[in-house]
Amino acid sequence: MAATLLRMYDLIILGGGPGGYVAAERAAHAGLSTLLLESDLVGGTCLNRGCIPTKSLLAGAKVYRHALEGEKFGIRAKIEGASLDGLIGFDFAKAMAWKDDVVGKIRSGVEFSVKKAGAEIRKARGVLASPTSIRLDDGSLVEGRSIIVATGSSPARPPIPGLAGNPLAITSDEILALPAAPKRLVIIGGGVIGIEFASFFSAIGVEVSVIEMLPEILPFMDKELVSIYRRSLRAVKIETGAKVEAIEGASVRYTKGDETKVAEGDLVLVATGRRPKVAGIGLEELGIAHSPKGIVVDDSLRTNVPGIYAIGDVTGRSLLAHSASAMGEIAVETIRGKPRAMAWKAVPWVVYGDPECAGVGMTEEEAKAEGIDYAKAVIPARVSGRFLAENGQGAHGAVKLLAAKADGRILGATLVASYAGESIWGLQGMVERGATVTELEQRIFPHPTVSELFHEAAMALA
């Protein structure tokens, strides 16, 4: 029996994460009849099991740390017979309830904004049936003049002996639903996900071990700044250059050089990255170029099949929520006949530890690899009055700025300090358009702010 054709849309978006829902809102605002298909929760991984939940928890951990350190700011607890440590505790269940409340409110807000713009949201799983149609899980068809694939990614589960079927070895999805914090946590993977969870759990008193196969954690980050950032993770035991051999319950056996070691925990968090969701959505049947690393797209997010676009994690190009949103906007503009290119080399990144670290553009290692003759400035964060006033002399942080010697063009910037994630956006535009350190030095920065560290670095190079 032929499938029922429900309706023709200008645009159908398969997946309602930060790429999909932003694309839906922009398209509807532009007057395109738009359908957003999401089989799970609008907001995708970022809103429901990633960015927002982890930041909600990290916010509580920072308040807890500041409370414990309150005396240095002149805050004293005056209860007879009790010490500050005895008065202050971290309620994990309440922190999780706060996280759930925040996520729920934001998700409702996203759904409201998308619908207010004029887009339709439907909870359904879809599979590409043709270059202009998607078959829903009830067998019906929806047809669109253009289609955007935004199916996102899922946690990678490497073939480690003892991982499959082990209830004590969990991913970032499951750890955000824990009823109680473990006393000991072993994290496999020292990337963004692993380090953010290490920062949170260690801050609330959990004994945390991180095992990373590569020579250093946060491998995308400038190595000189990583070494500074690691000082803020003193409570975390970090093993780099370590190969995991097996998981036995909540214990992880690994080798480092010729030595075999065991990290003991109550839980194991497998944080070995994410994989694009490319299976089972009809790519093979339509001949859409892809691999396990993602769907192949050009700089305007077109696939090799006319009328079909792909954005976000499923492309494998940049697995970040804000890059997915940017891709969504560019895809919609391309559909409207106003194509522009994605600035792949100027996508900022943030690690939301305590302190934060953020960067954009090249690292020093990348500049060396490309044979660029560069100059650099590294300024300690305590030069910032705001940083020092809020953290004290013993806090760790720095800014690093790279510029091409030939023309002063800003190549990249990395900041390890509080508010790093809030500050990095200003450098993004400068890196994208090839601005010079002289231009940065001539900007007027509000005082006192941590962002002034960029100004200090620019003055050192201008």
C-alpha positions as MATLAB code, in Angstrom:
seq = 'MAATLLRMYDLIILGGGPGGYVAAERAAHAGLSTLLLESDLVGGTCLNRGCIPTKSLLAGAKVYRHALEGEKFGIRAKIEGASLDGLIGFDFAKAMAWKDDVVGKIRSGVEFSVKKAGAEIRKARGVLASPTSIRLDDGSLVEGRSIIVATGSSPARPPIPGLAGNPLAITSDEILALPAAPKRLVIIGGGVIGIEFASFFSAIGVEVSVIEMLPEILPFMDKELVSIYRRSLRAVKIETGAKVEAIEGASVRYTKGDETKVAEGDLVLVATGRRPKVAGIGLEELGIAHSPKGIVVDDSLRTNVPGIYAIGDVTGRSLLAHSASAMGEIAVETIRGKPRAMAWKAVPWVVYGDPECAGVGMTEEEAKAEGIDYAKAVIPARVSGRFLAENGQGAHGAVKLLAAKADGRILGATLVASYAGESIWGLQGMVERGATVTELEQRIFPHPTVSELFHEAAMALA';
ca = [
       0.000    0.000    0.000;
       1.332    3.438   -0.931;
       2.433    5.678    1.904;
       0.219    8.630    2.766;
       1.749   11.979    1.812;
       0.974   14.330    4.669;
       2.087   17.698    3.373;
       4.649   19.530    1.257;
       6.994   21.859    3.177;
       9.641   24.263    1.976;
      12.048   22.726    4.497;
      12.146   19.607    6.677;
      14.767   19.294    9.387;
      15.623   15.864   10.737;
      16.811   16.403   14.311;
      15.972   19.063   16.897;
      19.313   19.815   18.538;
      21.015   23.245   18.597;
      21.591   22.988   14.851;
      18.119   21.776   13.976;
      16.022   24.055   16.164;
      18.031   27.167   15.244;
      17.644   26.312   11.552;
      13.901   25.791   12.037;
      13.473   29.140   13.769;
      15.536   31.032   11.184;
      13.768   29.376    8.266;
      10.314   30.061    9.663;
      11.236   33.689   10.373;
      12.265   33.962    6.728;
       8.846   32.757    5.613;
       9.681   29.143    4.735;
       7.093   26.543    5.722;
       9.184   24.413    8.081;
       8.810   21.056    9.821;
      11.163   20.024   12.631;
      11.264   16.267   13.314;
      12.668   15.068   16.642;
      12.279   11.524   17.963;
      13.525   12.303   21.475;
      13.664   15.728   23.168;
      13.901   19.100   21.470;
      17.263   20.602   22.300;
      19.234   17.462   21.515;
      22.269   16.305   23.471;
      23.458   19.832   24.300;
      20.339   20.919   26.121;
      19.243   17.613   27.625;
      22.399   15.551   28.259;
      25.351   17.826   27.651;
      26.092   21.552   27.722;
      23.254   22.821   29.899;
      23.075   20.003   32.502;
      26.833   20.005   33.073;
      26.987   23.798   33.367;
      24.125   23.732   35.874;
      26.079   21.270   38.015;
      29.385   23.119   37.604;
      27.699   26.336   38.742;
      26.799   24.656   42.030;
      30.303   23.262   42.431;
      31.796   26.749   41.996;
      29.455   28.212   44.604;
      30.420   25.370   46.945;
      34.135   26.054   46.443;
      33.663   29.768   47.047;
      31.683   28.994   50.192;
      34.507   26.848   51.530;
      36.974   29.635   50.763;
      34.698   32.336   52.164;
      36.956   33.333   55.059;
      39.596   34.829   52.782;
      36.918   37.194   51.460;
      35.896   38.150   55.001;
      32.917   35.789   55.255;
      32.778   33.975   58.570;
      30.307   31.404   59.889;
      29.615   32.166   63.546;
      27.990   29.070   64.994;
      29.376   27.953   68.318;
      31.366   24.738   68.239;
      31.231   24.276   64.455;
      33.933   24.781   61.829;
      33.334   26.138   58.334;
      33.906   22.705   56.812;
      31.328   21.200   59.146;
      28.733   23.818   58.279;
      28.922   23.591   54.506;
      28.069   20.528   52.460;
      27.091   19.669   48.908;
      23.619   18.150   48.425;
      23.961   16.074   45.246;
      20.239   15.312   44.971;
      19.338   19.007   45.148;
      22.016   19.835   42.588;
      20.520   17.266   40.219;
      17.028   18.664   40.825;
      18.331   22.156   40.014;
      19.860   20.783   36.823;
      16.585   19.136   35.793;
      14.605   22.302   36.489;
      16.974   24.431   34.394;
      16.890   21.966   31.505;
      13.103   21.749   31.564;
      12.642   25.516   31.515;
      15.096   26.039   28.670;
      13.567   23.216   26.619;
      10.106   24.746   27.024;
      11.520   28.103   25.961;
      13.135   26.627   22.859;
       9.938   24.881   21.808;
       7.968   28.092   22.343;
      10.419   30.154   20.261;
      10.423   27.678   17.369;
       6.616   27.503   17.288;
       6.267   31.266   17.695;
       8.475   31.723   14.637;
       5.972   29.610   12.692;
       7.721   26.247   12.443;
       5.922   22.987   13.167;
       7.469   20.511   15.621;
       6.574   16.838   15.390;
       7.834   14.053   17.652;
       8.693   11.318   15.180;
      11.610    9.336   13.873;
      12.331    9.886   10.215;
      14.331    8.154    7.478;
      15.269    9.730    4.166;
      13.067    8.189    1.487;
      14.037   10.366   -1.483;
      15.865   13.661   -2.063;
      12.592   15.422   -1.252;
      10.815   13.154    1.256;
      11.153   11.569    4.680;
       9.329    8.446    5.835;
       8.086    8.691    9.408;
       7.921    5.791   11.852;
       4.153    5.430   11.279;
       4.802    4.795    7.576;
       3.572    8.175    6.346;
       5.622   10.516    4.173;
       6.419   14.191    4.561;
       7.820   16.031    1.588;
      10.116   19.028    1.499;
      11.668   21.091   -1.238;
      14.822   21.032    0.888;
      15.956   18.745    3.716;
      18.494   19.358    6.486;
      19.942   16.328    8.286;
      20.794   17.219   11.898;
      20.772   13.861   13.670;
      23.682   14.704   15.980;
      25.997   12.238   17.691;
      26.078    9.671   20.479;
      28.709    8.723   23.076;
      31.459    6.518   21.671;
      31.826    3.124   23.362;
      35.225    1.705   22.392;
      35.774   -2.083   22.301;
      37.362   -2.297   25.751;
      37.124   -5.745   27.362;
      34.694   -5.597   30.256;
      32.805   -2.531   29.018;
      29.812   -4.102   27.269;
      27.017   -4.904   29.682;
      28.893   -3.494   32.670;
      26.455   -1.445   34.799;
      29.349    0.279   36.561;
      30.827    1.603   33.308;
      28.647    4.458   32.076;
      28.696    7.309   29.555;
      27.948   11.010   29.899;
      24.269   10.225   29.278;
      23.919    8.005   32.338;
      26.122    9.992   34.705;
      23.734   12.927   34.476;
      20.977   10.755   35.977;
      22.865    9.431   39.011;
      20.849    9.393   42.264;
      24.002    9.921   44.337;
      27.621   10.853   43.750;
      30.195    8.051   43.853;
      33.040    8.259   46.355;
      35.564    7.345   43.644;
      35.244    7.951   39.906;
      37.555    6.735   37.158;
      37.255    8.657   33.891;
      38.526    7.165   30.650;
      39.308   10.067   28.340;
      40.872   13.462   28.969;
      38.971   15.498   26.405;
      36.369   18.177   27.109;
      33.733   15.777   28.450;
      36.115   13.932   30.736;
      37.784   17.065   32.110;
      34.528   18.911   32.766;
      33.177   15.971   34.759;
      36.530   15.625   36.521;
      36.338   19.290   37.496;
      32.804   18.943   38.846;
      33.178   15.732   40.787;
      36.565   16.603   42.272;
      35.176   19.975   43.405;
      32.458   18.271   45.459;
      34.895   15.889   47.124;
      34.860   12.819   44.868;
      38.201   11.062   44.367;
      38.738   11.339   40.600;
      41.234    9.615   38.293;
      41.555   10.464   34.583;
      43.198    8.033   32.179;
      44.141    9.484   28.784;
      45.783    7.562   25.945;
      47.406   10.632   24.332;
      50.483   12.407   25.716;
      48.356   15.244   27.149;
      44.772   16.021   28.140;
      42.708   18.410   25.999;
      44.713   17.565   22.863;
      43.216   20.412   20.790;
      44.483   23.032   23.241;
      47.772   24.937   23.195;
      50.211   22.742   25.144;
      51.767   25.608   27.118;
      48.345   26.664   28.383;
      47.316   23.069   29.142;
      50.199   22.837   31.590;
      48.871   25.948   33.364;
      45.298   24.666   33.348;
      46.371   21.355   34.883;
      47.447   23.206   38.018;
      43.763   23.885   38.739;
      43.139   20.116   38.598;
      45.502   19.289   41.458;
      42.790   17.232   43.175;
      42.497   14.997   40.085;
      44.922   12.152   39.467;
      45.772   12.336   35.758;
      47.577    9.594   33.834;
      48.517   10.448   30.249;
      50.111    8.163   27.681;
      48.093    5.364   29.253;
      46.354    2.596   27.306;
      43.272    1.027   28.874;
      43.451   -2.759   28.646;
      40.276   -3.818   30.459;
      37.517   -2.772   32.826;
      36.740   -5.121   35.690;
      33.653   -3.922   37.543;
      34.584   -0.351   38.476;
      38.340   -0.933   38.227;
      40.313    0.029   35.130;
      43.478   -1.817   34.185;
      45.863    0.124   31.960;
      49.453    0.119   30.790;
      51.860    3.028   30.832;
      55.146    2.211   29.216;
      56.155   -1.214   30.482;
      54.121   -0.890   33.672;
      50.606   -2.216   34.291;
      48.469   -0.243   36.720;
      44.936   -0.339   38.104;
      42.688    2.635   38.868;
      40.051    1.748   41.450;
      36.641    3.396   41.476;
      32.998    2.980   42.385;
      32.009    4.021   38.857;
      33.778    4.321   35.512;
      32.873    7.150   33.154;
      33.697    6.350   29.529;
      34.361    9.769   27.983;
      36.139    8.798   24.780;
      34.347   11.227   22.498;
      31.228   11.095   20.366;
      30.313    9.538   17.025;
      28.050   11.035   14.350;
      24.653    9.359   14.005;
      24.846    8.319   10.365;
      23.375    4.801   10.553;
      19.775    3.957    9.715;
      18.692    7.320    8.305;
      18.748    6.458    4.592;
      22.115    7.861    3.542;
      23.216    4.728    1.689;
      19.958    4.392   -0.221;
      20.188    7.959   -1.543;
      23.921    7.819   -2.233;
      24.749   10.614    0.174;
      28.520   10.677    0.688;
      29.443    9.802    4.260;
      31.679    7.683    6.455;
      31.618    6.705   10.145;
      33.257   10.113   10.706;
      30.224   11.966    9.345;
      28.321   13.223    6.317;
      30.476   14.990    3.748;
      29.444   18.627    3.228;
      30.888   21.675    1.523;
      31.476   24.992    3.268;
      27.816   25.956    2.775;
      26.645   22.625    4.265;
      25.460   21.071    0.998;
      25.786   17.306    0.601;
      26.513   15.714   -2.774;
      22.754   15.213   -3.318;
      21.056   18.451   -4.458;
      18.493   19.748   -1.975;
      19.896   17.833    1.011;
      22.063   19.549    3.596;
      23.731   18.345    6.809;
      24.654   20.327    9.908;
      26.093   19.835   13.384;
      27.721   16.765   14.871;
      26.504   14.479   12.091;
      28.975   16.163    9.716;
      31.897   15.354   12.017;
      33.437   18.737   11.143;
      32.960   20.459   14.510;
      31.163   18.713   17.358;
      30.123   21.826   19.266;
      26.653   23.221   19.927;
      27.475   26.735   18.751;
      29.057   25.495   15.535;
      25.913   23.414   14.894;
      23.799   26.561   15.299;
      26.088   28.485   12.943;
      25.853   25.667   10.393;
      22.063   25.752   10.706;
      21.963   29.446    9.943;
      24.296   29.066    6.957;
      22.313   26.117    5.564;
      19.088   28.136    5.721;
      20.750   31.103    4.010;
      22.070   28.763    1.309;
      18.581   27.318    0.793;
      17.291   30.875    0.409;
      19.835   31.528   -2.333;
      22.241   33.529   -0.154;
      25.061   31.053    0.472;
      27.975   31.902    2.724;
      30.864   29.818    3.986;
      31.298   28.307    7.432;
      34.360   29.730    9.224;
      35.768   26.314   10.179;
      39.125   27.700   11.306;
      37.581   30.354   13.552;
      35.184   28.296   15.673;
      35.792   29.097   19.348;
      35.872   26.344   21.971;
      35.395   26.400   25.749;
      36.169   23.962   28.562;
      33.896   24.802   31.488;
      36.082   23.763   34.370;
      37.064   25.948   37.291;
      38.577   28.130   35.949;
      37.336   28.033   32.385;
      39.609   27.855   29.391;
      38.717   28.962   25.888;
      40.388   29.505   22.569;
      39.988   30.261   18.890;
      42.196   29.908   15.851;
      45.638   28.294   15.823;
      47.663   26.891   18.663;
      51.419   27.392   18.707;
      51.855   23.739   17.683;
      49.647   24.275   14.616;
      51.485   27.429   13.614;
      54.792   25.562   13.795;
      53.388   22.662   11.762;
      52.321   25.067    9.004;
      55.711   26.750    8.967;
      54.356   30.176    9.921;
      56.830   32.668   11.344;
      54.957   33.911   14.416;
      55.337   35.963   17.568;
      53.640   35.142   20.850;
      52.762   36.801   24.132;
      51.916   34.884   27.313;
      50.502   37.023   30.133;
      49.648   35.631   33.594;
      45.997   36.056   34.588;
      46.896   37.793   37.857;
      47.735   40.886   35.745;
      43.950   41.331   35.544;
      42.592   43.244   38.529;
      39.242   41.476   38.225;
      40.880   38.031   38.210;
      43.062   38.823   41.197;
      40.224   40.398   43.199;
      38.019   37.344   42.732;
      40.598   34.560   42.930;
      43.686   35.711   44.800;
      47.399   35.511   44.069;
      47.538   31.707   44.193;
      45.002   31.122   41.408;
      46.261   29.823   38.075;
      45.560   31.278   34.649;
      47.075   32.971   31.612;
      46.358   34.321   28.151;
      48.338   33.449   25.043;
      48.157   35.392   21.794;
      49.792   34.388   18.506;
      50.396   36.729   15.579;
      52.088   36.383   12.203;
      55.374   38.302   12.143;
      54.899   39.259    8.497;
      51.748   41.349    8.919;
      50.675   41.223   12.585;
      47.631   39.125   11.733;
      46.125   37.391   14.784;
      46.532   33.647   14.352;
      45.000   32.393   17.560;
      44.266   33.039   21.215;
      43.858   30.888   24.315;
      42.661   32.067   27.721;
      42.741   30.170   31.019;
      40.806   32.275   33.523;
      37.374   32.905   34.950;
      34.937   34.198   32.300;
      37.110   32.816   29.492;
      34.056   31.482   27.687;
      32.320   34.853   27.919;
      35.356   36.688   26.537;
      36.524   34.575   23.606;
      33.791   35.638   21.189;
      35.506   38.987   20.567;
      38.604   37.235   19.260;
      36.528   34.967   17.008;
      35.609   37.762   14.610;
      39.153   39.093   14.577;
      40.633   35.687   13.733;
      37.984   35.093   11.058;
      38.630   38.364    9.220;
      42.394   38.402    9.721;
      42.555   41.407   12.062;
      45.938   42.509   13.410;
      47.265   42.831   16.946;
      47.362   46.603   16.391;
      43.597   46.591   15.832;
      43.121   44.572   19.020;
      45.440   46.882   20.972;
      43.379   49.891   19.831;
      40.087   48.480   21.145;
      38.748   49.968   24.385;
      38.169   47.246   26.981;
      35.968   47.855   30.041;
      37.899   47.931   33.313;
      38.230   45.882   35.413;
      37.485   42.786   33.346;
      39.283   39.541   32.672;
      38.950   40.297   28.943;
      41.601   43.010   29.396;
      44.141   40.186   29.323;
      43.697   40.118   25.545;
      44.547   43.822   25.475;
      47.671   43.229   27.564;
      48.781   40.483   25.184;
      48.103   42.683   22.151;
      50.173   45.518   23.642;
      53.032   43.075   24.132;
      52.950   42.220   20.427;
      51.812   45.450   18.715;
];
